[in-house]
Amino acid sequence: MTIDTLLKSVLCKIFLVLIFIPLLLSSCKQENSNVANSVFESKDELSASDADFDLSDIQAGGELIVLTLYGPTSYFEFRGENFGFQYKLADAFAQSIGVSVRVDVCRSTHEMLAKLQRGDGDLVAYQMPKLDSLDSHVTYCGTAPITRFIDSLAVVQRDRSVISAPEMAWAVRTHSPELADTLNHWLARNESEFFNLCMPVVVKKNVSYSSRRIARSPVLNRAKGQISVYDHLFKTYSQQCIWDWRLLAAQAYQESAFDPSAVSWMGAMGLMQLMPSTARRVGVSESDVFDPECNLRGAVRLIRSLDSHYSFIANRDERINFILAAYNAGAGHVDDARRIAQKYGRNPNIWRGHVDEYVLRMSESKFYNDSLSHHGYFRGSETYNYVNDIRSRWQQYRTILK
């Protein structure tokens, strides 16, 4: 590994940690309080299951059912892909035992433990406080590695005494000793690789691409009225989604800074930053994803699909806000915010001052755990800024390129 590659890897990890610190600290404090007050005292409901369902049964079925909660470090969806440090670890473990992962997202720790005891899940992949009151109901796994991992994400302040929490662990049923033993060994053996296992890796023609992006000027040649070398493509493909070509250019700059080889830390690729699953859905092959025209063509297909999804919003300029937001976060997350905005008396078809305010709140547990939220946590501030930044740049492009 070169010094440059190592430096990029370290900086990327620091970036991820800094993003999630405030959210993790608040969620841990709230979750620990909820656990102590509502879960560990309910022993009758958490009586042990008689089902002996262990590792060999999971491997025979080909599926590991992972129980978790929505959260920035546990599990969340982004543009059709699944993320979250602990989800990624669970997925890597599942691959090591030759099975796939099915995620069952619960609304509370109590629900997770109840489902585990009923046999509705195989593994709790969440930072469970290790308390004596559940010793007869669950087997804790990876206590030291999980505690150190969560601690490495959360504690980046000088006064460590500010945080006082019990040891953290994952959990399986007491009737799954083979699964517990295998998981414990895997977590201990791979602890030094936790961050690497959690990082998205883009592979093209057997070459792995880490997060990278070459910054370019938002205007190539103001005197000639040229935004980028891809203006001819923006002008051609904007007609397919009936957009101003300068809006499409503004979005492309927001996505990749006009770098067709860009790869984000989430695994998005190319000029318009298509996620792997999205690229497949809009007909862009793995071999073409870094081709500017192919990538843009796929992005426009996605924009047209989102335009259809929000066709009930009659004002076309207003609809653009929702299309941009959904392109960034996914229509499911935006629709969650629309439902919650309406619940609190706002207009679900107006972005500014209505839905955008609840998009900002979708990283708060009160809102992403609301029964109206079907897709859980997402970083609403990123989506909020995404829409505002593109619209601001679009206005600048219209001013200088009339």
N, C-alpha and C positions, 0 to 999 in steps of 0.2 A: 504494500500500500504506500503510495507516495505521500509526502508531507502535505501537499495540496488537498488530496483526497481525504486524508485524516482530519485536516483542519475543517473541511466542509462538513464531514460527519459529526465532529464535535459541536460545531456551530449550529447544525440542524437540531441536535439533541437539546442544546441549551435553549434554542428557540421554542421547541415543543414544551419543555419544562416551564418556561416563563409564561407561555400562553395559559397553561392549565393550573398554575399555582393557586390563584384566588378562588377559582371554581372548586378545586379539590379540597381546599381548606374548609370552605363553607359547607360543602356537601358532606365531608367526613364528620364535622361537628354535629350537623343536623341528623345524620344517619345514626351516629353513635347514641344520640339522645333518644331517637325513635326506638332503637333496638332495646335499650335498657328499660324503657317505659312500657313497650307494647309487645315485645317478642319473647324475651326470656322468662317472663312471668307466666306465659300461657303454655304451661307444660302439657296440659291435657290434650290440647289440639295438636301438639307435636309428638304424640306417642309414636313409637317406632313402627315402621311398616314390617310386615311379615315377608315381603317379597325379597328373595335372594337374587338380585340382578346385579351381576358383577362384570368385570372387564371382558370376559369371554363372550358374554351375552351381547354386550355393546358391539364388539367386533363382528359377531355373527350378524347383527342387525345393520351394521355399516354406518351407524350414526351415534354421535355423542350429543345428548341434549344438554345444553348449557343454560343455566338459570342466571340471570343478572338483572341489573337495574340500568336505566338510561343514565348517562353521565359522561363528562368529558374524558375521563380516564377508563371508564368501564366499557360502554357501548354506545355508539350513535351511528346514524346513517348519513351519508353525504353523496349526493349525485348517484344514487343507486348502488353504492358500495357500503360495506360495513367496516366501521372503524372502532377505535377504543383500545388502549394498551392491553387491558385484561382480556378483551375479546380476541385480540390478535395472539396473545399467549395461548389461550384455550384452543384456538384454531391450529396453532403450531403443534400443540400436544396431540390434538386429534389426528393430525397428519402423521405424527410419529407412531400412532397405534393403528394406522391404516383405515381411519373412518372419516366421515365428513361431520361438520358441525351444524346443528340446528339450534338457533337461539330462541329462547322463550323469555321475553322481557317482562318482568314483574313490576308492580307498582310500589312494593314495599319489601323490606327484609322479611317481615312476617310471612308474606305470600311466597317468597322464595323458599323459605324453610319448610312451609307447609307443603309445597309442591314436591320438594325433595323427599320429604317423609312419605308422601303418597306414591312415590315412584313416577311422578310426572316429569322428573328431570334427573340427570345423572350427576351433575357437578354445579356447585355454586361458584361462579367465577366473578367474585366481587370481594372487596376488602372487608371481610367479616371480622368484627372484634372477637378475639379469642377469650371467651368467658367460661367459667366452670359450669354454669347452669345448663349448658347444652352438651356436656361431655357424653351423656348417655344417649344422645339423639343423633349426633353427627360425628364424623371423623375429620378433624382439621388437617389440612394438607399444605405443605410448603410454608409453614409459619415464618421461618427465618427469611427465606428468599422473598416472599410476598411482603413481609414487613419492611425489609430493606428497600424493595422496589418502590412501594408506596411512599416510604420516607424520602427516597431520592427524588421523587416527583414533587413532594409537598414542602419539604423543609429546605428552603434556600434563604433562610434568614439567620442572623447571628444568634439570636436568643432562642435556642431550641426549646427552652422551658415553656414557651408560650403554648406549645402543643403538648397536651397530655392525653394519650390514648393507649388502650391496651394493644397487645400484639395483634397483627392482622393475619388472616389466613383464608384460603379457599376451603370448601367443605364438600364432603360426599356422605352418603348414608353409612351408618355403622355396618350395614350388611354388604358393603362393597369393599372388603379388605384388599383384594387384588388390584382394584382400580386405585385405591388410596396409596398402596405401596408403589405402584408404577408411576403415579403422578408425583409423589414425593421425590422419587429418584430422578424423574425427568426435570422437575423444577430445580433441584439442587445441582444437577449436572449442567444445566443450561443457564444458570443465573447470570453469568457474565455476558450472555448473548441476548438478554431480555430486550434491550433497546433495539438491537439489530433485527430481532424476530418481529418487533412491532412496527418497523419501518416499511412502508410500501416500496416494492422494488419493481421497476418497469424493465421487462426483458424483451428485446427485439432482435431476432436472428441470433439468439444465444449470447447477446451482449446486454449486460445489466446497466441501466442508466439511473444514477442517483439524482436527487433534486438539483436542478440547475436552470438558470435563466439568464440570458444576455440582455441587459437593459439597452434600449434604444430610445432616441428622441421621439416624443409624441408627434412631432411634425418634421418630416424629412426635408422639405424645401418650401418654406412659406411663400417665397417670391413666385415660384412656379405653381403654387396651389397644390402641392403634392404632400399627402399625409405620410404615405409609406410606399414601398415598392410593390405592395399588394393592392393598390387602389383599383386596378383594373378588375381584380377578383371581387372586391367589395362592391363595385358598381354592377358587376354581372349578377352576383348571387343575391344582392339586396332586392332585386326585382322579384325573386322567387318568394320572399317573405313580405314583400311590399313595405320595406323599410327604407329610410333615407340611408344611402350608402355610408354617410359620415357617422351615423349611429352604429352601424356594423363595425366600422373602423375603430370607433371609440371603445366598443366592447372588446375587440381584438387586442387593443393596446392594454386594456385592463387585465385581460386574461394572460397575455404572454409578452407584452411589450414588443409585439411584432417579431418574436423569436419563434420560428416554426419548429425548432428542436427543443423547446422548453419542456421541462418535466417538473411538476410541483411536488412538494413533500407528501401530498395525498395520493400521488400517482397519476394526476391528470397530465395529458400529453398534447403537444402541438400548438399551433397558432391559436386555436380556440379552446384549448385545454379540455379535451374530451377524456372522460374517465373510460377505462377499458370496457366496462359493460355498456356504457352509453355509445361508445364507438361501434360496438357490435350491433346495437339496436338500430343505429342510423345508417348501417351499411358501410362502415369504414373498416377495412381489414387491418390486421396487425401490421402488415407490410406497408400500408399506405398512411398510417396515422400521423407520421411526421411530414407527409407531403402537404404543403400549404393549401392547395386547391381541394384535395380530398378531405382534409380536416375541416375546411370552411364549408364545403358542401354538406358534410355531416352535421355541422353546427346549425346550418340554415334549416335542415330537415327537423332538427330538434326545436328550433324557434317556431317553425310552422306548426308543429305538434302542440307546443305550448300556446300558440295563438288560438288554435282550435279549442284547447282546454279552457281558455278564458274568454271564449267568444261571447259569453253572456255579459261581459263588461263592454257596454256600447261605445264609450268614449275611447277611441283608438289610442290616444296619447296616454290615457290612464292605464290602458291594458298593457302598454309597453313596460310600465313599472313592474307589473306582476310577472310578465314574461322574463324580464331580467332577473327578478328575485328568484323565480323558479329555476332559471338556468343555473344560478349560483348554488342554491340550496336544495333544489328538488321541489316539484309541485306539491308533494305530500306535506313537507314542512310549511310551505307558504299557506296551504289550505288549513293546516292546524292553526296558524296564526289568524287566519280569516275567521275561523269558527270562534276562537277565543275573543277576538276583537268584538265580534257580534254579541257574545255573551256579556261583555262589559259595556254594551251600548254604543259601540262604534259601527261605522258603515263598512261591511266586509268587502265592498267593491271600490273603495277609495284608499289609495296608498298613503299619501302624505297626511300625517296627523290622525290617521285611523289605524290601518293595518300595520304600518311601519313601526308604530309604537309598541305593538305586541310582538312583532318580529324581534325587536330589541330585547324583549323579556323572555324569549324562548330558551335562554340559557339558565333561567332560574327554575329551580325544582317545582315551585308552586305552579308554574305554567306548563313545563314540559311533562309533568305528571298529572295534569288535568285530564279528566276523562274524555275531553274533546280533542286532546292531542293524541293522534294515532301513530305518530312517527317519532315522538320523544324529543330528546335534546338536540339542539344544533346551535352553532355560534351565530346568533342573530345579528350581532354587531357587524360581523363580516358582510352579511347579506345587505344590511342597511347601508353600509358604506359603499358596497359594490354598486347598488342602484344609484346612489347620489353621485359617486365619482364618475360613472359612465355618463349620466345625464349632464353633469358639469362639463366634461370633456366634449361631449356632443355639441353643447352650446358654444364652446370655444371654437370647434371645427366649423360650425355654421357661421360664426362671426368672421373668421379669417379666410374661409373658403366659400364664398357666396356663389 
